[in-house]
Amino acid sequence: MPQFLDRFPLRTAADIPDLIGAAYGQDAVLLTVDDLAPEFLDLKTGLLGELFQKVTNYRLPLALVLPDADAYGPRFSELVLEHRSHPLIRFFADESAARAWLARV
């Protein structure tokens, strides 16, 4: 069974390398909306893009659990749709679906 890091708080860009370090030896990462500072969910800050770039560089699957992705605006909804079939980064409305996907990657 795959091992993955979950419940890692990301508050600033400086936390991203810490997440990568904490995930060393793990197969994937699972984050919920509670793990992310509001700035990560505001696409104008670029923080989510920075996170995505790091996990992609390290080929580290990332499941993001956001029960209502539409609440963050139309551009965010587009981002979620674009990642429906992404091999490393996916959005989920509930944690059980995220865990099921992580078990398969």
C-alpha positions in Angstrom: 0.0 0.0 0.0 1.4 3.4 -0.9 2.5 5.7 1.9 1.6 9.4 1.7 2.1 12.5 3.6 -1.1 14.2 4.7 -2.2 17.2 6.9 0.8 19.4 6.2 0.1 23.1 6.7 1.1 25.4 4.0 1.0 29.1 5.0 3.7 30.7 2.9 5.9 30.0 0.0 8.7 29.1 2.4 6.6 26.1 3.5 6.7 24.4 0.1 10.3 23.2 0.4 9.4 21.9 3.9 6.5 19.9 2.4 8.9 18.4 -0.2 11.3 17.5 2.6 8.6 16.0 4.8 7.4 14.0 1.8 10.8 12.4 1.3 10.4 8.6 1.2 6.6 8.9 0.8 4.7 8.0 -2.4 2.4 11.0 -2.5 0.9 14.0 -0.7 -2.7 14.6 0.4 -3.8 18.1 1.3 -7.1 19.5 2.3 -8.5 23.0 2.2 -7.7 23.3 5.9 -4.0 22.7 5.1 -3.8 25.7 2.8 -3.6 29.3 3.7 -6.2 31.4 1.8 -3.4 32.8 -0.3 -2.7 29.4 -1.9 -6.3 29.4 -3.2 -6.0 32.9 -4.7 -4.5 32.2 -8.1 -3.1 35.8 -8.4 -0.5 35.0 -5.7 1.1 32.3 -7.7 1.6 30.1 -4.6 -0.5 27.2 -5.9 1.5 27.3 -9.2 4.7 27.3 -7.2 3.5 24.2 -5.3 2.4 22.5 -8.5 5.8 23.2 -10.1 7.7 21.7 -7.1 5.6 18.5 -6.9 5.9 18.1 -10.6 9.7 18.5 -10.5 9.9 15.9 -7.8 7.3 13.6 -9.5 5.3 13.6 -6.3 1.6 12.9 -6.8 -0.6 15.5 -5.0 -4.3 15.1 -4.2 -6.1 18.3 -3.1 -9.4 18.0 -1.3 -11.6 21.0 -1.9 -15.3 20.3 -1.2 -16.4 23.4 -3.2 -13.7 24.4 -5.8 -16.2 26.7 -7.5 -16.1 28.9 -4.4 -12.7 30.2 -5.4 -13.9 31.7 -8.7 -14.2 30.7 -12.4 -10.5 30.6 -13.1 -10.0 28.2 -10.2 -12.8 26.0 -11.6 -11.0 26.0 -14.9 -7.8 24.9 -13.2 -9.7 22.1 -11.5 -11.1 20.9 -14.8 -7.6 21.1 -16.5 -6.3 18.8 -13.8 -9.0 16.1 -14.2 -6.6 13.8 -15.9 -3.2 15.2 -14.8 -0.9 12.3 -13.9 0.5 14.0 -10.7 -2.0 16.6 -9.5 -5.7 16.1 -9.0 -8.5 17.9 -7.1 -11.2 16.0 -5.2 -14.4 17.0 -3.5 -14.0 14.4 -0.7 -11.1 12.7 1.0 -12.1 9.2 0.3 -11.9 9.8 -3.5 -8.5 11.4 -3.0 -7.2 8.5 -1.0 -8.5 6.0 -3.6 -6.7 7.9 -6.4 -3.5 8.0 -4.4 -3.7 4.3 -3.8 -3.6 3.8 -7.6 -0.8 6.2 -8.6 
